Amino acid sequence: MILLFTTVFLLASCGHSQTIASSKELTGKLKDDLSILLPNGDFQADIIDGVKQAPRQIELSEKLQASIAKNYEWFVDYMKSVPEGQQMPYHINFGLTKDEYAELQRFMENIELVSTGNEKISIEHKDDIISFKSVNKLVLLNSLKINLKNKVVLFNNLKIPFSDTLNITSDKNALKNKWRGYCWILEEPKKFGANELKNLQNLKGRQYKLTVGRLEKNGKTYMSLKGREIENGEKKIDFELPLQF
């Protein structure tokens, strides 16, 4: 949990690949665009769940996390003073010098995802349902379906509602790309407040999210399936499968 909070407040912001997204322009219509981004067929997908980190970044991150763990009650209260969407200003309780904190922020602003391997996925369209098949690290995709008619994502026994269209106009992100797409989010509660975070032993919540889009630089499809469940302060489910193909 300390690692999660550290990443959130610092960022303060959602191999050989086969390109399947054709030269067709996205239309802005969900059903049409998903047919372009997720066509029928078998494809080789890069699993981009690695993070490029310098040794210095790891060193500073560990110092910060250790200090937050020692000053956790203070840290939760300090979060209240920071407007939503803004980075936390420096404080001596971070366990870093002011220069070290600025250095760590620069590292976090330049995070880059890298491929850790690839796997074949199969995509099938039938009766307004898109389904997936894969193995090994991507076996969870077998439980994923997109209902185009109702604009809902089905994952195991969950219904994940459509959330928003996305238009990322800057390439200053972990993908190093501008991109457009769609996302579905199931989040309970909608937002953790400081009072909930103070009592980690009783913390309970879940978030499931599917993102599908097109990367501007290479025309590839980007897809990410994420699931997290916390009960009594312990992570019961925690996975993230970011792909590009």
N, C-alpha and C positions, 0 to 999 in steps of 0.2 A: 504493500500500500504506500509506503514511503516513496518508493521508486516511481509509482504512478503519479503521486502528487507533485513530485519534483519535476517530472516531464511536463505535466500540465501547466504548471505556473511558469516554467521557463519558455515553453513554446507560446503559450497564451493564444492559441488559435484553433477538422473532420479530414545470360548465356546465348545460345543460338535460338532465337525465337522465330516463329513463323507468323508473319503479319496476316491476320485474317480480315481485318477491317478493310474493305475495298475502298476505291476512290470515291464511292458514293458519299455525298454530303449528308450530314445529319439534318433531319427535318424539324426537330423540336417536338415531334409527336412520339410519345413513349413507345407505342407498339411498333411503329415503323423503324425507329432508331434501334430498338433492341434486336430487330431482325437483321439489321446491318452489323451491329456490334457483336451479336451472339448467333451467328448463322448455324444451320445444321452442319454436322461433320465432326471429324476427329482432328485435334490440333495439339501441338506441342506448346506448353505454357511454361514460361519462366516463373519460378516461385521467388518473389523479391521480398523475402522476410529478413534479410540481413541488413545490418546498419553499419556503414563505414564509420569507424571511430579511430581517432588518433589516441595513442597512449596517454597523452596529456589530458585529453577530454575525459577518459576513464578515471584518471587520478582525481581531477577536480570534481567529477560527479560523485565519486565515492566519499570524498570529504564533505560535500554538501549533504548527501543522504545521511551520513553518520551524525552530522550536527543537527539536522532536522529531527532525527530519532531521539536525540537527547533533549531537544526543546520542543517537543511535539505540541504540547498544550499552547505554548506561546505561538507556534507556527500557525495553528488553526485560527487563533484570534487575529494574527497579523494578516491572514488572507482576507478577513472582512474589510480591511481598510483599502483594499486594492479594487478599483473599478473593474467590472467584468470585461474581459478581452484585453486587459493591459498586463504587462509584465510587472512582477513585484520589484519595487525599488530595493536597492542594497540594504542589508542590515548586518551588523557584526555577528548576530546569532547564526548566520549562514555558515560560519566556520571558515570563511574565505576572506581574503583581502578584497577591497573594492576592485582592484585591477584583476584579480583572479575571477571574481564574479562576472565582470565585463567580458573576460576571455571565454568563460564557459558559455555565456549567452551567445557569443559569436559562433562558437562550435554548434550550439543547438539550432541556431538560425540557418546553419548550412548542413543539416543532417541529410544524408543521401542513402536511399534504399538500394541494396545490391542483391543480385540473384544468388541463391544458395543451391540451385539445382533446377531441374525441369521435370515435367511429368505430362503424360498424355491425358487430355480430357476429351470426352465426347459430349456434344451438345445436340439435343433433339427437340424439335418443335412438333407438337401434336395437340390439336383441339385447343389452341390458345394457351397451351402450357409449355414452358421451356424447362427441360430437365437436363441433368448433368450426370456423367459417370466418370469416375477416376479411381485411383488406387493409392496405397501408401499414404504419403503426407496429405494428399488431397481427397481422401476417402470421404470426408465430411460433405463434399459436394454431392454425393449420392442422395443425401437427404434434403437437397435444395431444389425448389421449384419456383418458377415465376409465373403467376397467373396474369396473363396480359389483359384479359377481359375485366378483371376486378382490380387490376393494378396493385396486387398484393403479393408478397413473397411468403412462401411456405417453407419452414425449416423444422423438421421433426414435427412436433405438435404445436408449433408456434405460428401465428399469423403476424407478419411484420408489415405494417402499413407503409404506403408510399409517403415519403417525406418532402422531397424537393427536387427541382432541377438544379444542376451545378454548372457554373461557368467560371473556372479558375483562370483569371486573366494575367497571373504572374507565374513565372517559372521558379520563383524563390520558395520552393517547397521540397519535400523529401523525394518527389518524383522527378524534380528538375525539368518540369514540363508545364506548359499551359494545357488545360484540358476541359472538356465538356462532358456532362453525363447526368446520371440520376442516382438518387439514394433512397433507401427504405430504412426506417429506424423504429425499433421497439425499445423504449427506455422507461424503466420504473425504479425509483421515482424519476420524474422529469429532470430533477437537478438535486445533487447533494448540497445541503446547506452546511454552514459551519457547525451548527449544533449536532447534526448527524455525524459529522466527521470527528467530533470530539470523543464520541463513544464508539470506538472501533469494534469493541466486543459485540455490540448489538447492531452493527452496520449491516444492512441488507439491501440489495438492489440487483438489477440486471440490465444489460444492454446488448441488443443484437442489431447488426447493421450490415446491409449489402450496398455496395457502390459499384456502378458500371459506367464506364465512360471511354472516350477516345483521347489518346495522347497526341498533342499537336505536332511534336517534332518528328515522330516516326509513324504516325497513323495507326499505332497498335491499340488494341483494346486493353483497358485497365479494369480489373475486377477485384474487389476485396470483400471477403466475408469475415465478419468479426462477431465473437460472442463472449460475454463476460457475465458471470453470476457470482455475487458475494453474499454469504450467509453467515451471520454472527462474526463478521470481520474476516472470514476466511474465503479465499477464492475456491469456488466449487467447479467453475468452468472458466477457462481462459484460453482462447485461441484467436488467431488472426491469420488469414490466408490471402495475402495480396499477390495477384498474378498479372502478368502481361503477356499477350499473345497476338 
